[in-house]
Amino acid sequence: MMMMMTPTTINSLQDHDVKRNSNYNSTTITPTTRHPGMLQVVHPLGGESFRAGSSIKVEWTYSGNVGTYVSIKLFRASMSQEGFEEENLEATIATFVNVQRCEFEVTLPINLRPSDCYRLEMASHDNPIVCGYSRYFSVTSAFFT
């Protein structure tokens, strides 16, 4: 007796697991419970001022499937009359930081230009679309004038 299978259309396999049996003559597609995680940078709070070359504590919370490690990058936004236009990567501050630590002390590069438009990005190594950002803070010159 031959069984007919009704084909099923799935618009995206992003939230599904695809498994084939050992003979590759059938495929099982099932929804998965793996949802992207969430990262939230809670410090710096925004509005603070730090001297280039100084150390600051970065703190975060996370939930879901973030992975094991995160990277921390520093961005500086360009200003226009309408507001922030684009962000430029200034430095990769740390890599392979264990996400479970929930805090990490970083040292700002000493050669940063003074600006009120810096912020940190924290991104998962396993799933780079899972990322969080601090609010904007200021960096002043490392040298006394």
Backbone hydrogen bonds in HBPLUS format (Angstrom, degrees):
<---DONOR---> <-ACCEPTOR-->    atom                        ^
c    i                          cat <-CA-CA->   ^        H-A-AA   ^      H-
h    n   atom  resd res      DA  || num        DHA   H-A  angle D-A-AA Bond
n    s   type  num  typ     dist DA aas  dist angle  dist       angle   num
A0016-HIS N   A0013-LEU O   3.12 MM   3  4.95 158.9  2.17 114.0 111.0     1
A0032-THR N   A0015-ASP O   3.04 MM  17  5.72 162.5  2.07 139.2 136.7     2
A0017-ASP N   A0030-THR O   2.83 MM  13  5.45 161.5  1.86 163.8 166.6     3
A0030-THR N   A0017-ASP O   3.09 MM  13  5.45 158.8  2.14 151.3 156.9     4
A0019-LYS N   A0028-THR O   2.92 MM   9  5.20 164.5  1.94 154.0 159.0     5
A0028-THR N   A0019-LYS O   2.76 MM   9  5.20 171.2  1.76 163.1 166.2     6
A0021-ASN N   A0026-SER O   3.40 MM   5  6.11 156.5  2.46 147.2 151.5     7
A0024-TYR N   A0021-ASN O   2.99 MM   3  5.33 161.6  2.02 116.9 122.9     8
A0038-MET N   A0063-SER O   2.81 MM  25  5.28 150.2  1.89 150.8 152.7     9
A0063-SER N   A0038-MET O   3.01 MM  25  5.28 142.7  2.15 143.7 150.1    10
A0040-GLN N   A0061-THR O   2.95 MM  21  5.29 159.7  1.99 153.3 152.2    11
A0061-THR N   A0040-GLN O   2.90 MM  21  5.29 151.9  1.98 146.2 155.3    12
A0042-VAL N   A0059-GLU O   2.87 MM  17  5.54 150.9  1.96 130.3 139.2    13
A0043-HIS N   A0059-GLU O   3.29 MM  16  4.93 144.1  2.43 136.2 127.7    14
A0059-GLU N   A0043-HIS O   3.03 MM  16  4.93 158.3  2.08 133.2 138.1    15
A0047-GLY N   A0136-TYR O   2.79 MM  89  6.27 153.7  1.86 147.2 154.6    16
A0138-SER N   A0048-GLU O   2.81 MM  90  6.11 176.8  1.81 161.1 161.1    17
A0050-PHE N   A0138-SER O   2.91 MM  88  6.16 160.3  1.95 138.6 142.8    18
A0140-THR N   A0050-PHE O   2.82 MM  90  6.19 153.2  1.89 146.5 155.2    19
A0054-SER N   A0051-ARG O   2.95 MM   3  5.51 152.8  2.03 142.1 142.9    20
A0052-ALA N   A0140-THR O   2.94 MM  88  5.99 161.5  1.98 156.1 157.9    21
A0053-GLY N   A0108-LEU O   3.11 MM  55  4.81 121.9  2.47 100.6 116.4    22
A0108-LEU N   A0054-SER O   2.92 MM  54  5.69 165.3  1.94 164.6 160.0    23
A0056-ILE N   A0106-VAL O   2.81 MM  50  5.52 155.3  1.87 157.6 166.1    24
A0106-VAL N   A0056-ILE O   2.87 MM  50  5.52 165.7  1.89 165.4 163.9    25
A0058-VAL N   A0104-PHE O   2.84 MM  46  5.27 170.8  1.84 148.1 151.2    26
A0104-PHE N   A0058-VAL O   2.84 MM  46  5.27 144.3  1.97 147.7 157.5    27
A0060-TRP N   A0102-CYS O   3.17 MM  42  5.10 158.4  2.21 124.5 126.5    28
A0066-VAL N   A0064-GLY O   3.13 MM   2  5.88 124.7  2.45 107.3  92.1    29
A0099-VAL N   A0068-THR O   2.92 MM  31  5.76 167.9  1.93 144.8 148.8    30
A0125-HIS N   A0069-TYR O   2.92 MM  56  5.64 167.0  1.93 146.5 144.1    31
A0070-VAL N   A0097-VAL O   2.85 MM  27  5.23 149.9  1.94 141.0 150.4    32
A0097-VAL N   A0070-VAL O   2.97 MM  27  5.23 172.3  1.98 158.0 155.5    33
A0071-SER N   A0123-ALA O   2.84 MM  52  5.42 150.9  1.93 149.0 158.1    34
A0123-ALA N   A0071-SER O   3.03 MM  52  5.42 153.6  2.10 143.8 152.3    35
A0072-ILE N   A0094-ALA O   2.83 MM  22  5.09 163.6  1.85 143.6 146.5    36
A0093-ILE N   A0072-ILE O   2.77 MM  21  5.44 134.3  1.98 142.2 156.8    37
A0094-ALA N   A0072-ILE O   3.15 MM  22  5.09 156.1  2.21 139.7 141.6    38
A0073-LYS N   A0121-GLU O   2.83 MM  48  5.11 162.0  1.86 150.0 156.3    39
A0121-GLU N   A0073-LYS O   2.78 MM  48  5.11 160.4  1.82 149.1 154.7    40
A0074-LEU N   A0091-ALA O   2.78 MM  17  5.24 169.9  1.79 164.8 167.7    41
A0090-GLU N   A0074-LEU O   2.80 MM  16  5.52 161.9  1.83 151.4 156.4    42
A0091-ALA N   A0074-LEU O   3.36 MM  17  5.24 156.9  2.42 135.8 137.1    43
A0075-PHE N   A0119-ARG O   2.89 MM  44  5.48 173.3  1.90 171.1 173.2    44
A0119-ARG N   A0075-PHE O   2.98 MM  44  5.48 149.1  2.08 149.3 153.9    45
A0076-ARG N   A0088-ASN O   2.93 MM  12  5.31 155.2  1.99 145.1 152.3    46
A0088-ASN N   A0076-ARG O   2.86 MM  12  5.31 167.1  1.87 141.7 144.6    47
A0077-ALA N   A0117-CYS O   2.83 MM  40  5.24 164.8  1.86 150.5 154.0    48
A0078-SER N   A0086-GLU O   2.81 MM   8  5.56 154.3  1.88 161.9 170.6    49
A0085-GLU N   A0078-SER O   3.00 MM   7  5.62 157.9  2.05 143.1 150.3    50
A0080-SER N   A0083-GLY O   2.83 MM   3  5.16 136.4  2.02 137.7 151.8    51
A0083-GLY N   A0080-SER O   3.18 MM   3  5.16 148.8  2.28  99.4 108.5    52
A0101-ARG N   A0098-ASN O   3.11 MM   3  5.82 165.1  2.13 120.8 125.4    53
A0115-SER N   A0139-VAL O   3.05 MM  24  5.56 146.9  2.16 143.7 153.0    54
A0139-VAL N   A0115-SER O   2.86 MM  24  5.56 153.5  1.93 158.5 167.5    55
A0118-TYR N   A0137-PHE O   3.10 MM  19  5.34 159.5  2.14 167.4 162.4    56
A0137-PHE N   A0118-TYR O   2.79 MM  19  5.34 152.1  1.87 146.5 155.9    57
A0134-SER N   A0120-LEU O   2.94 MM  14  5.25 154.4  2.00 145.1 151.6    58
A0122-MET N   A0132-GLY O   2.84 MM  10  5.30 165.7  1.86 161.6 164.6    59
A0132-GLY N   A0122-MET O   2.83 MM  10  5.30 150.8  1.92 149.1 159.0    60
A0124-SER N   A0130-VAL O   2.97 MM   6  5.69 163.6  2.00 171.9 177.0    61
A0130-VAL N   A0127-ASN O   2.80 MM   3  5.74 167.3  1.81 135.6 140.1    62
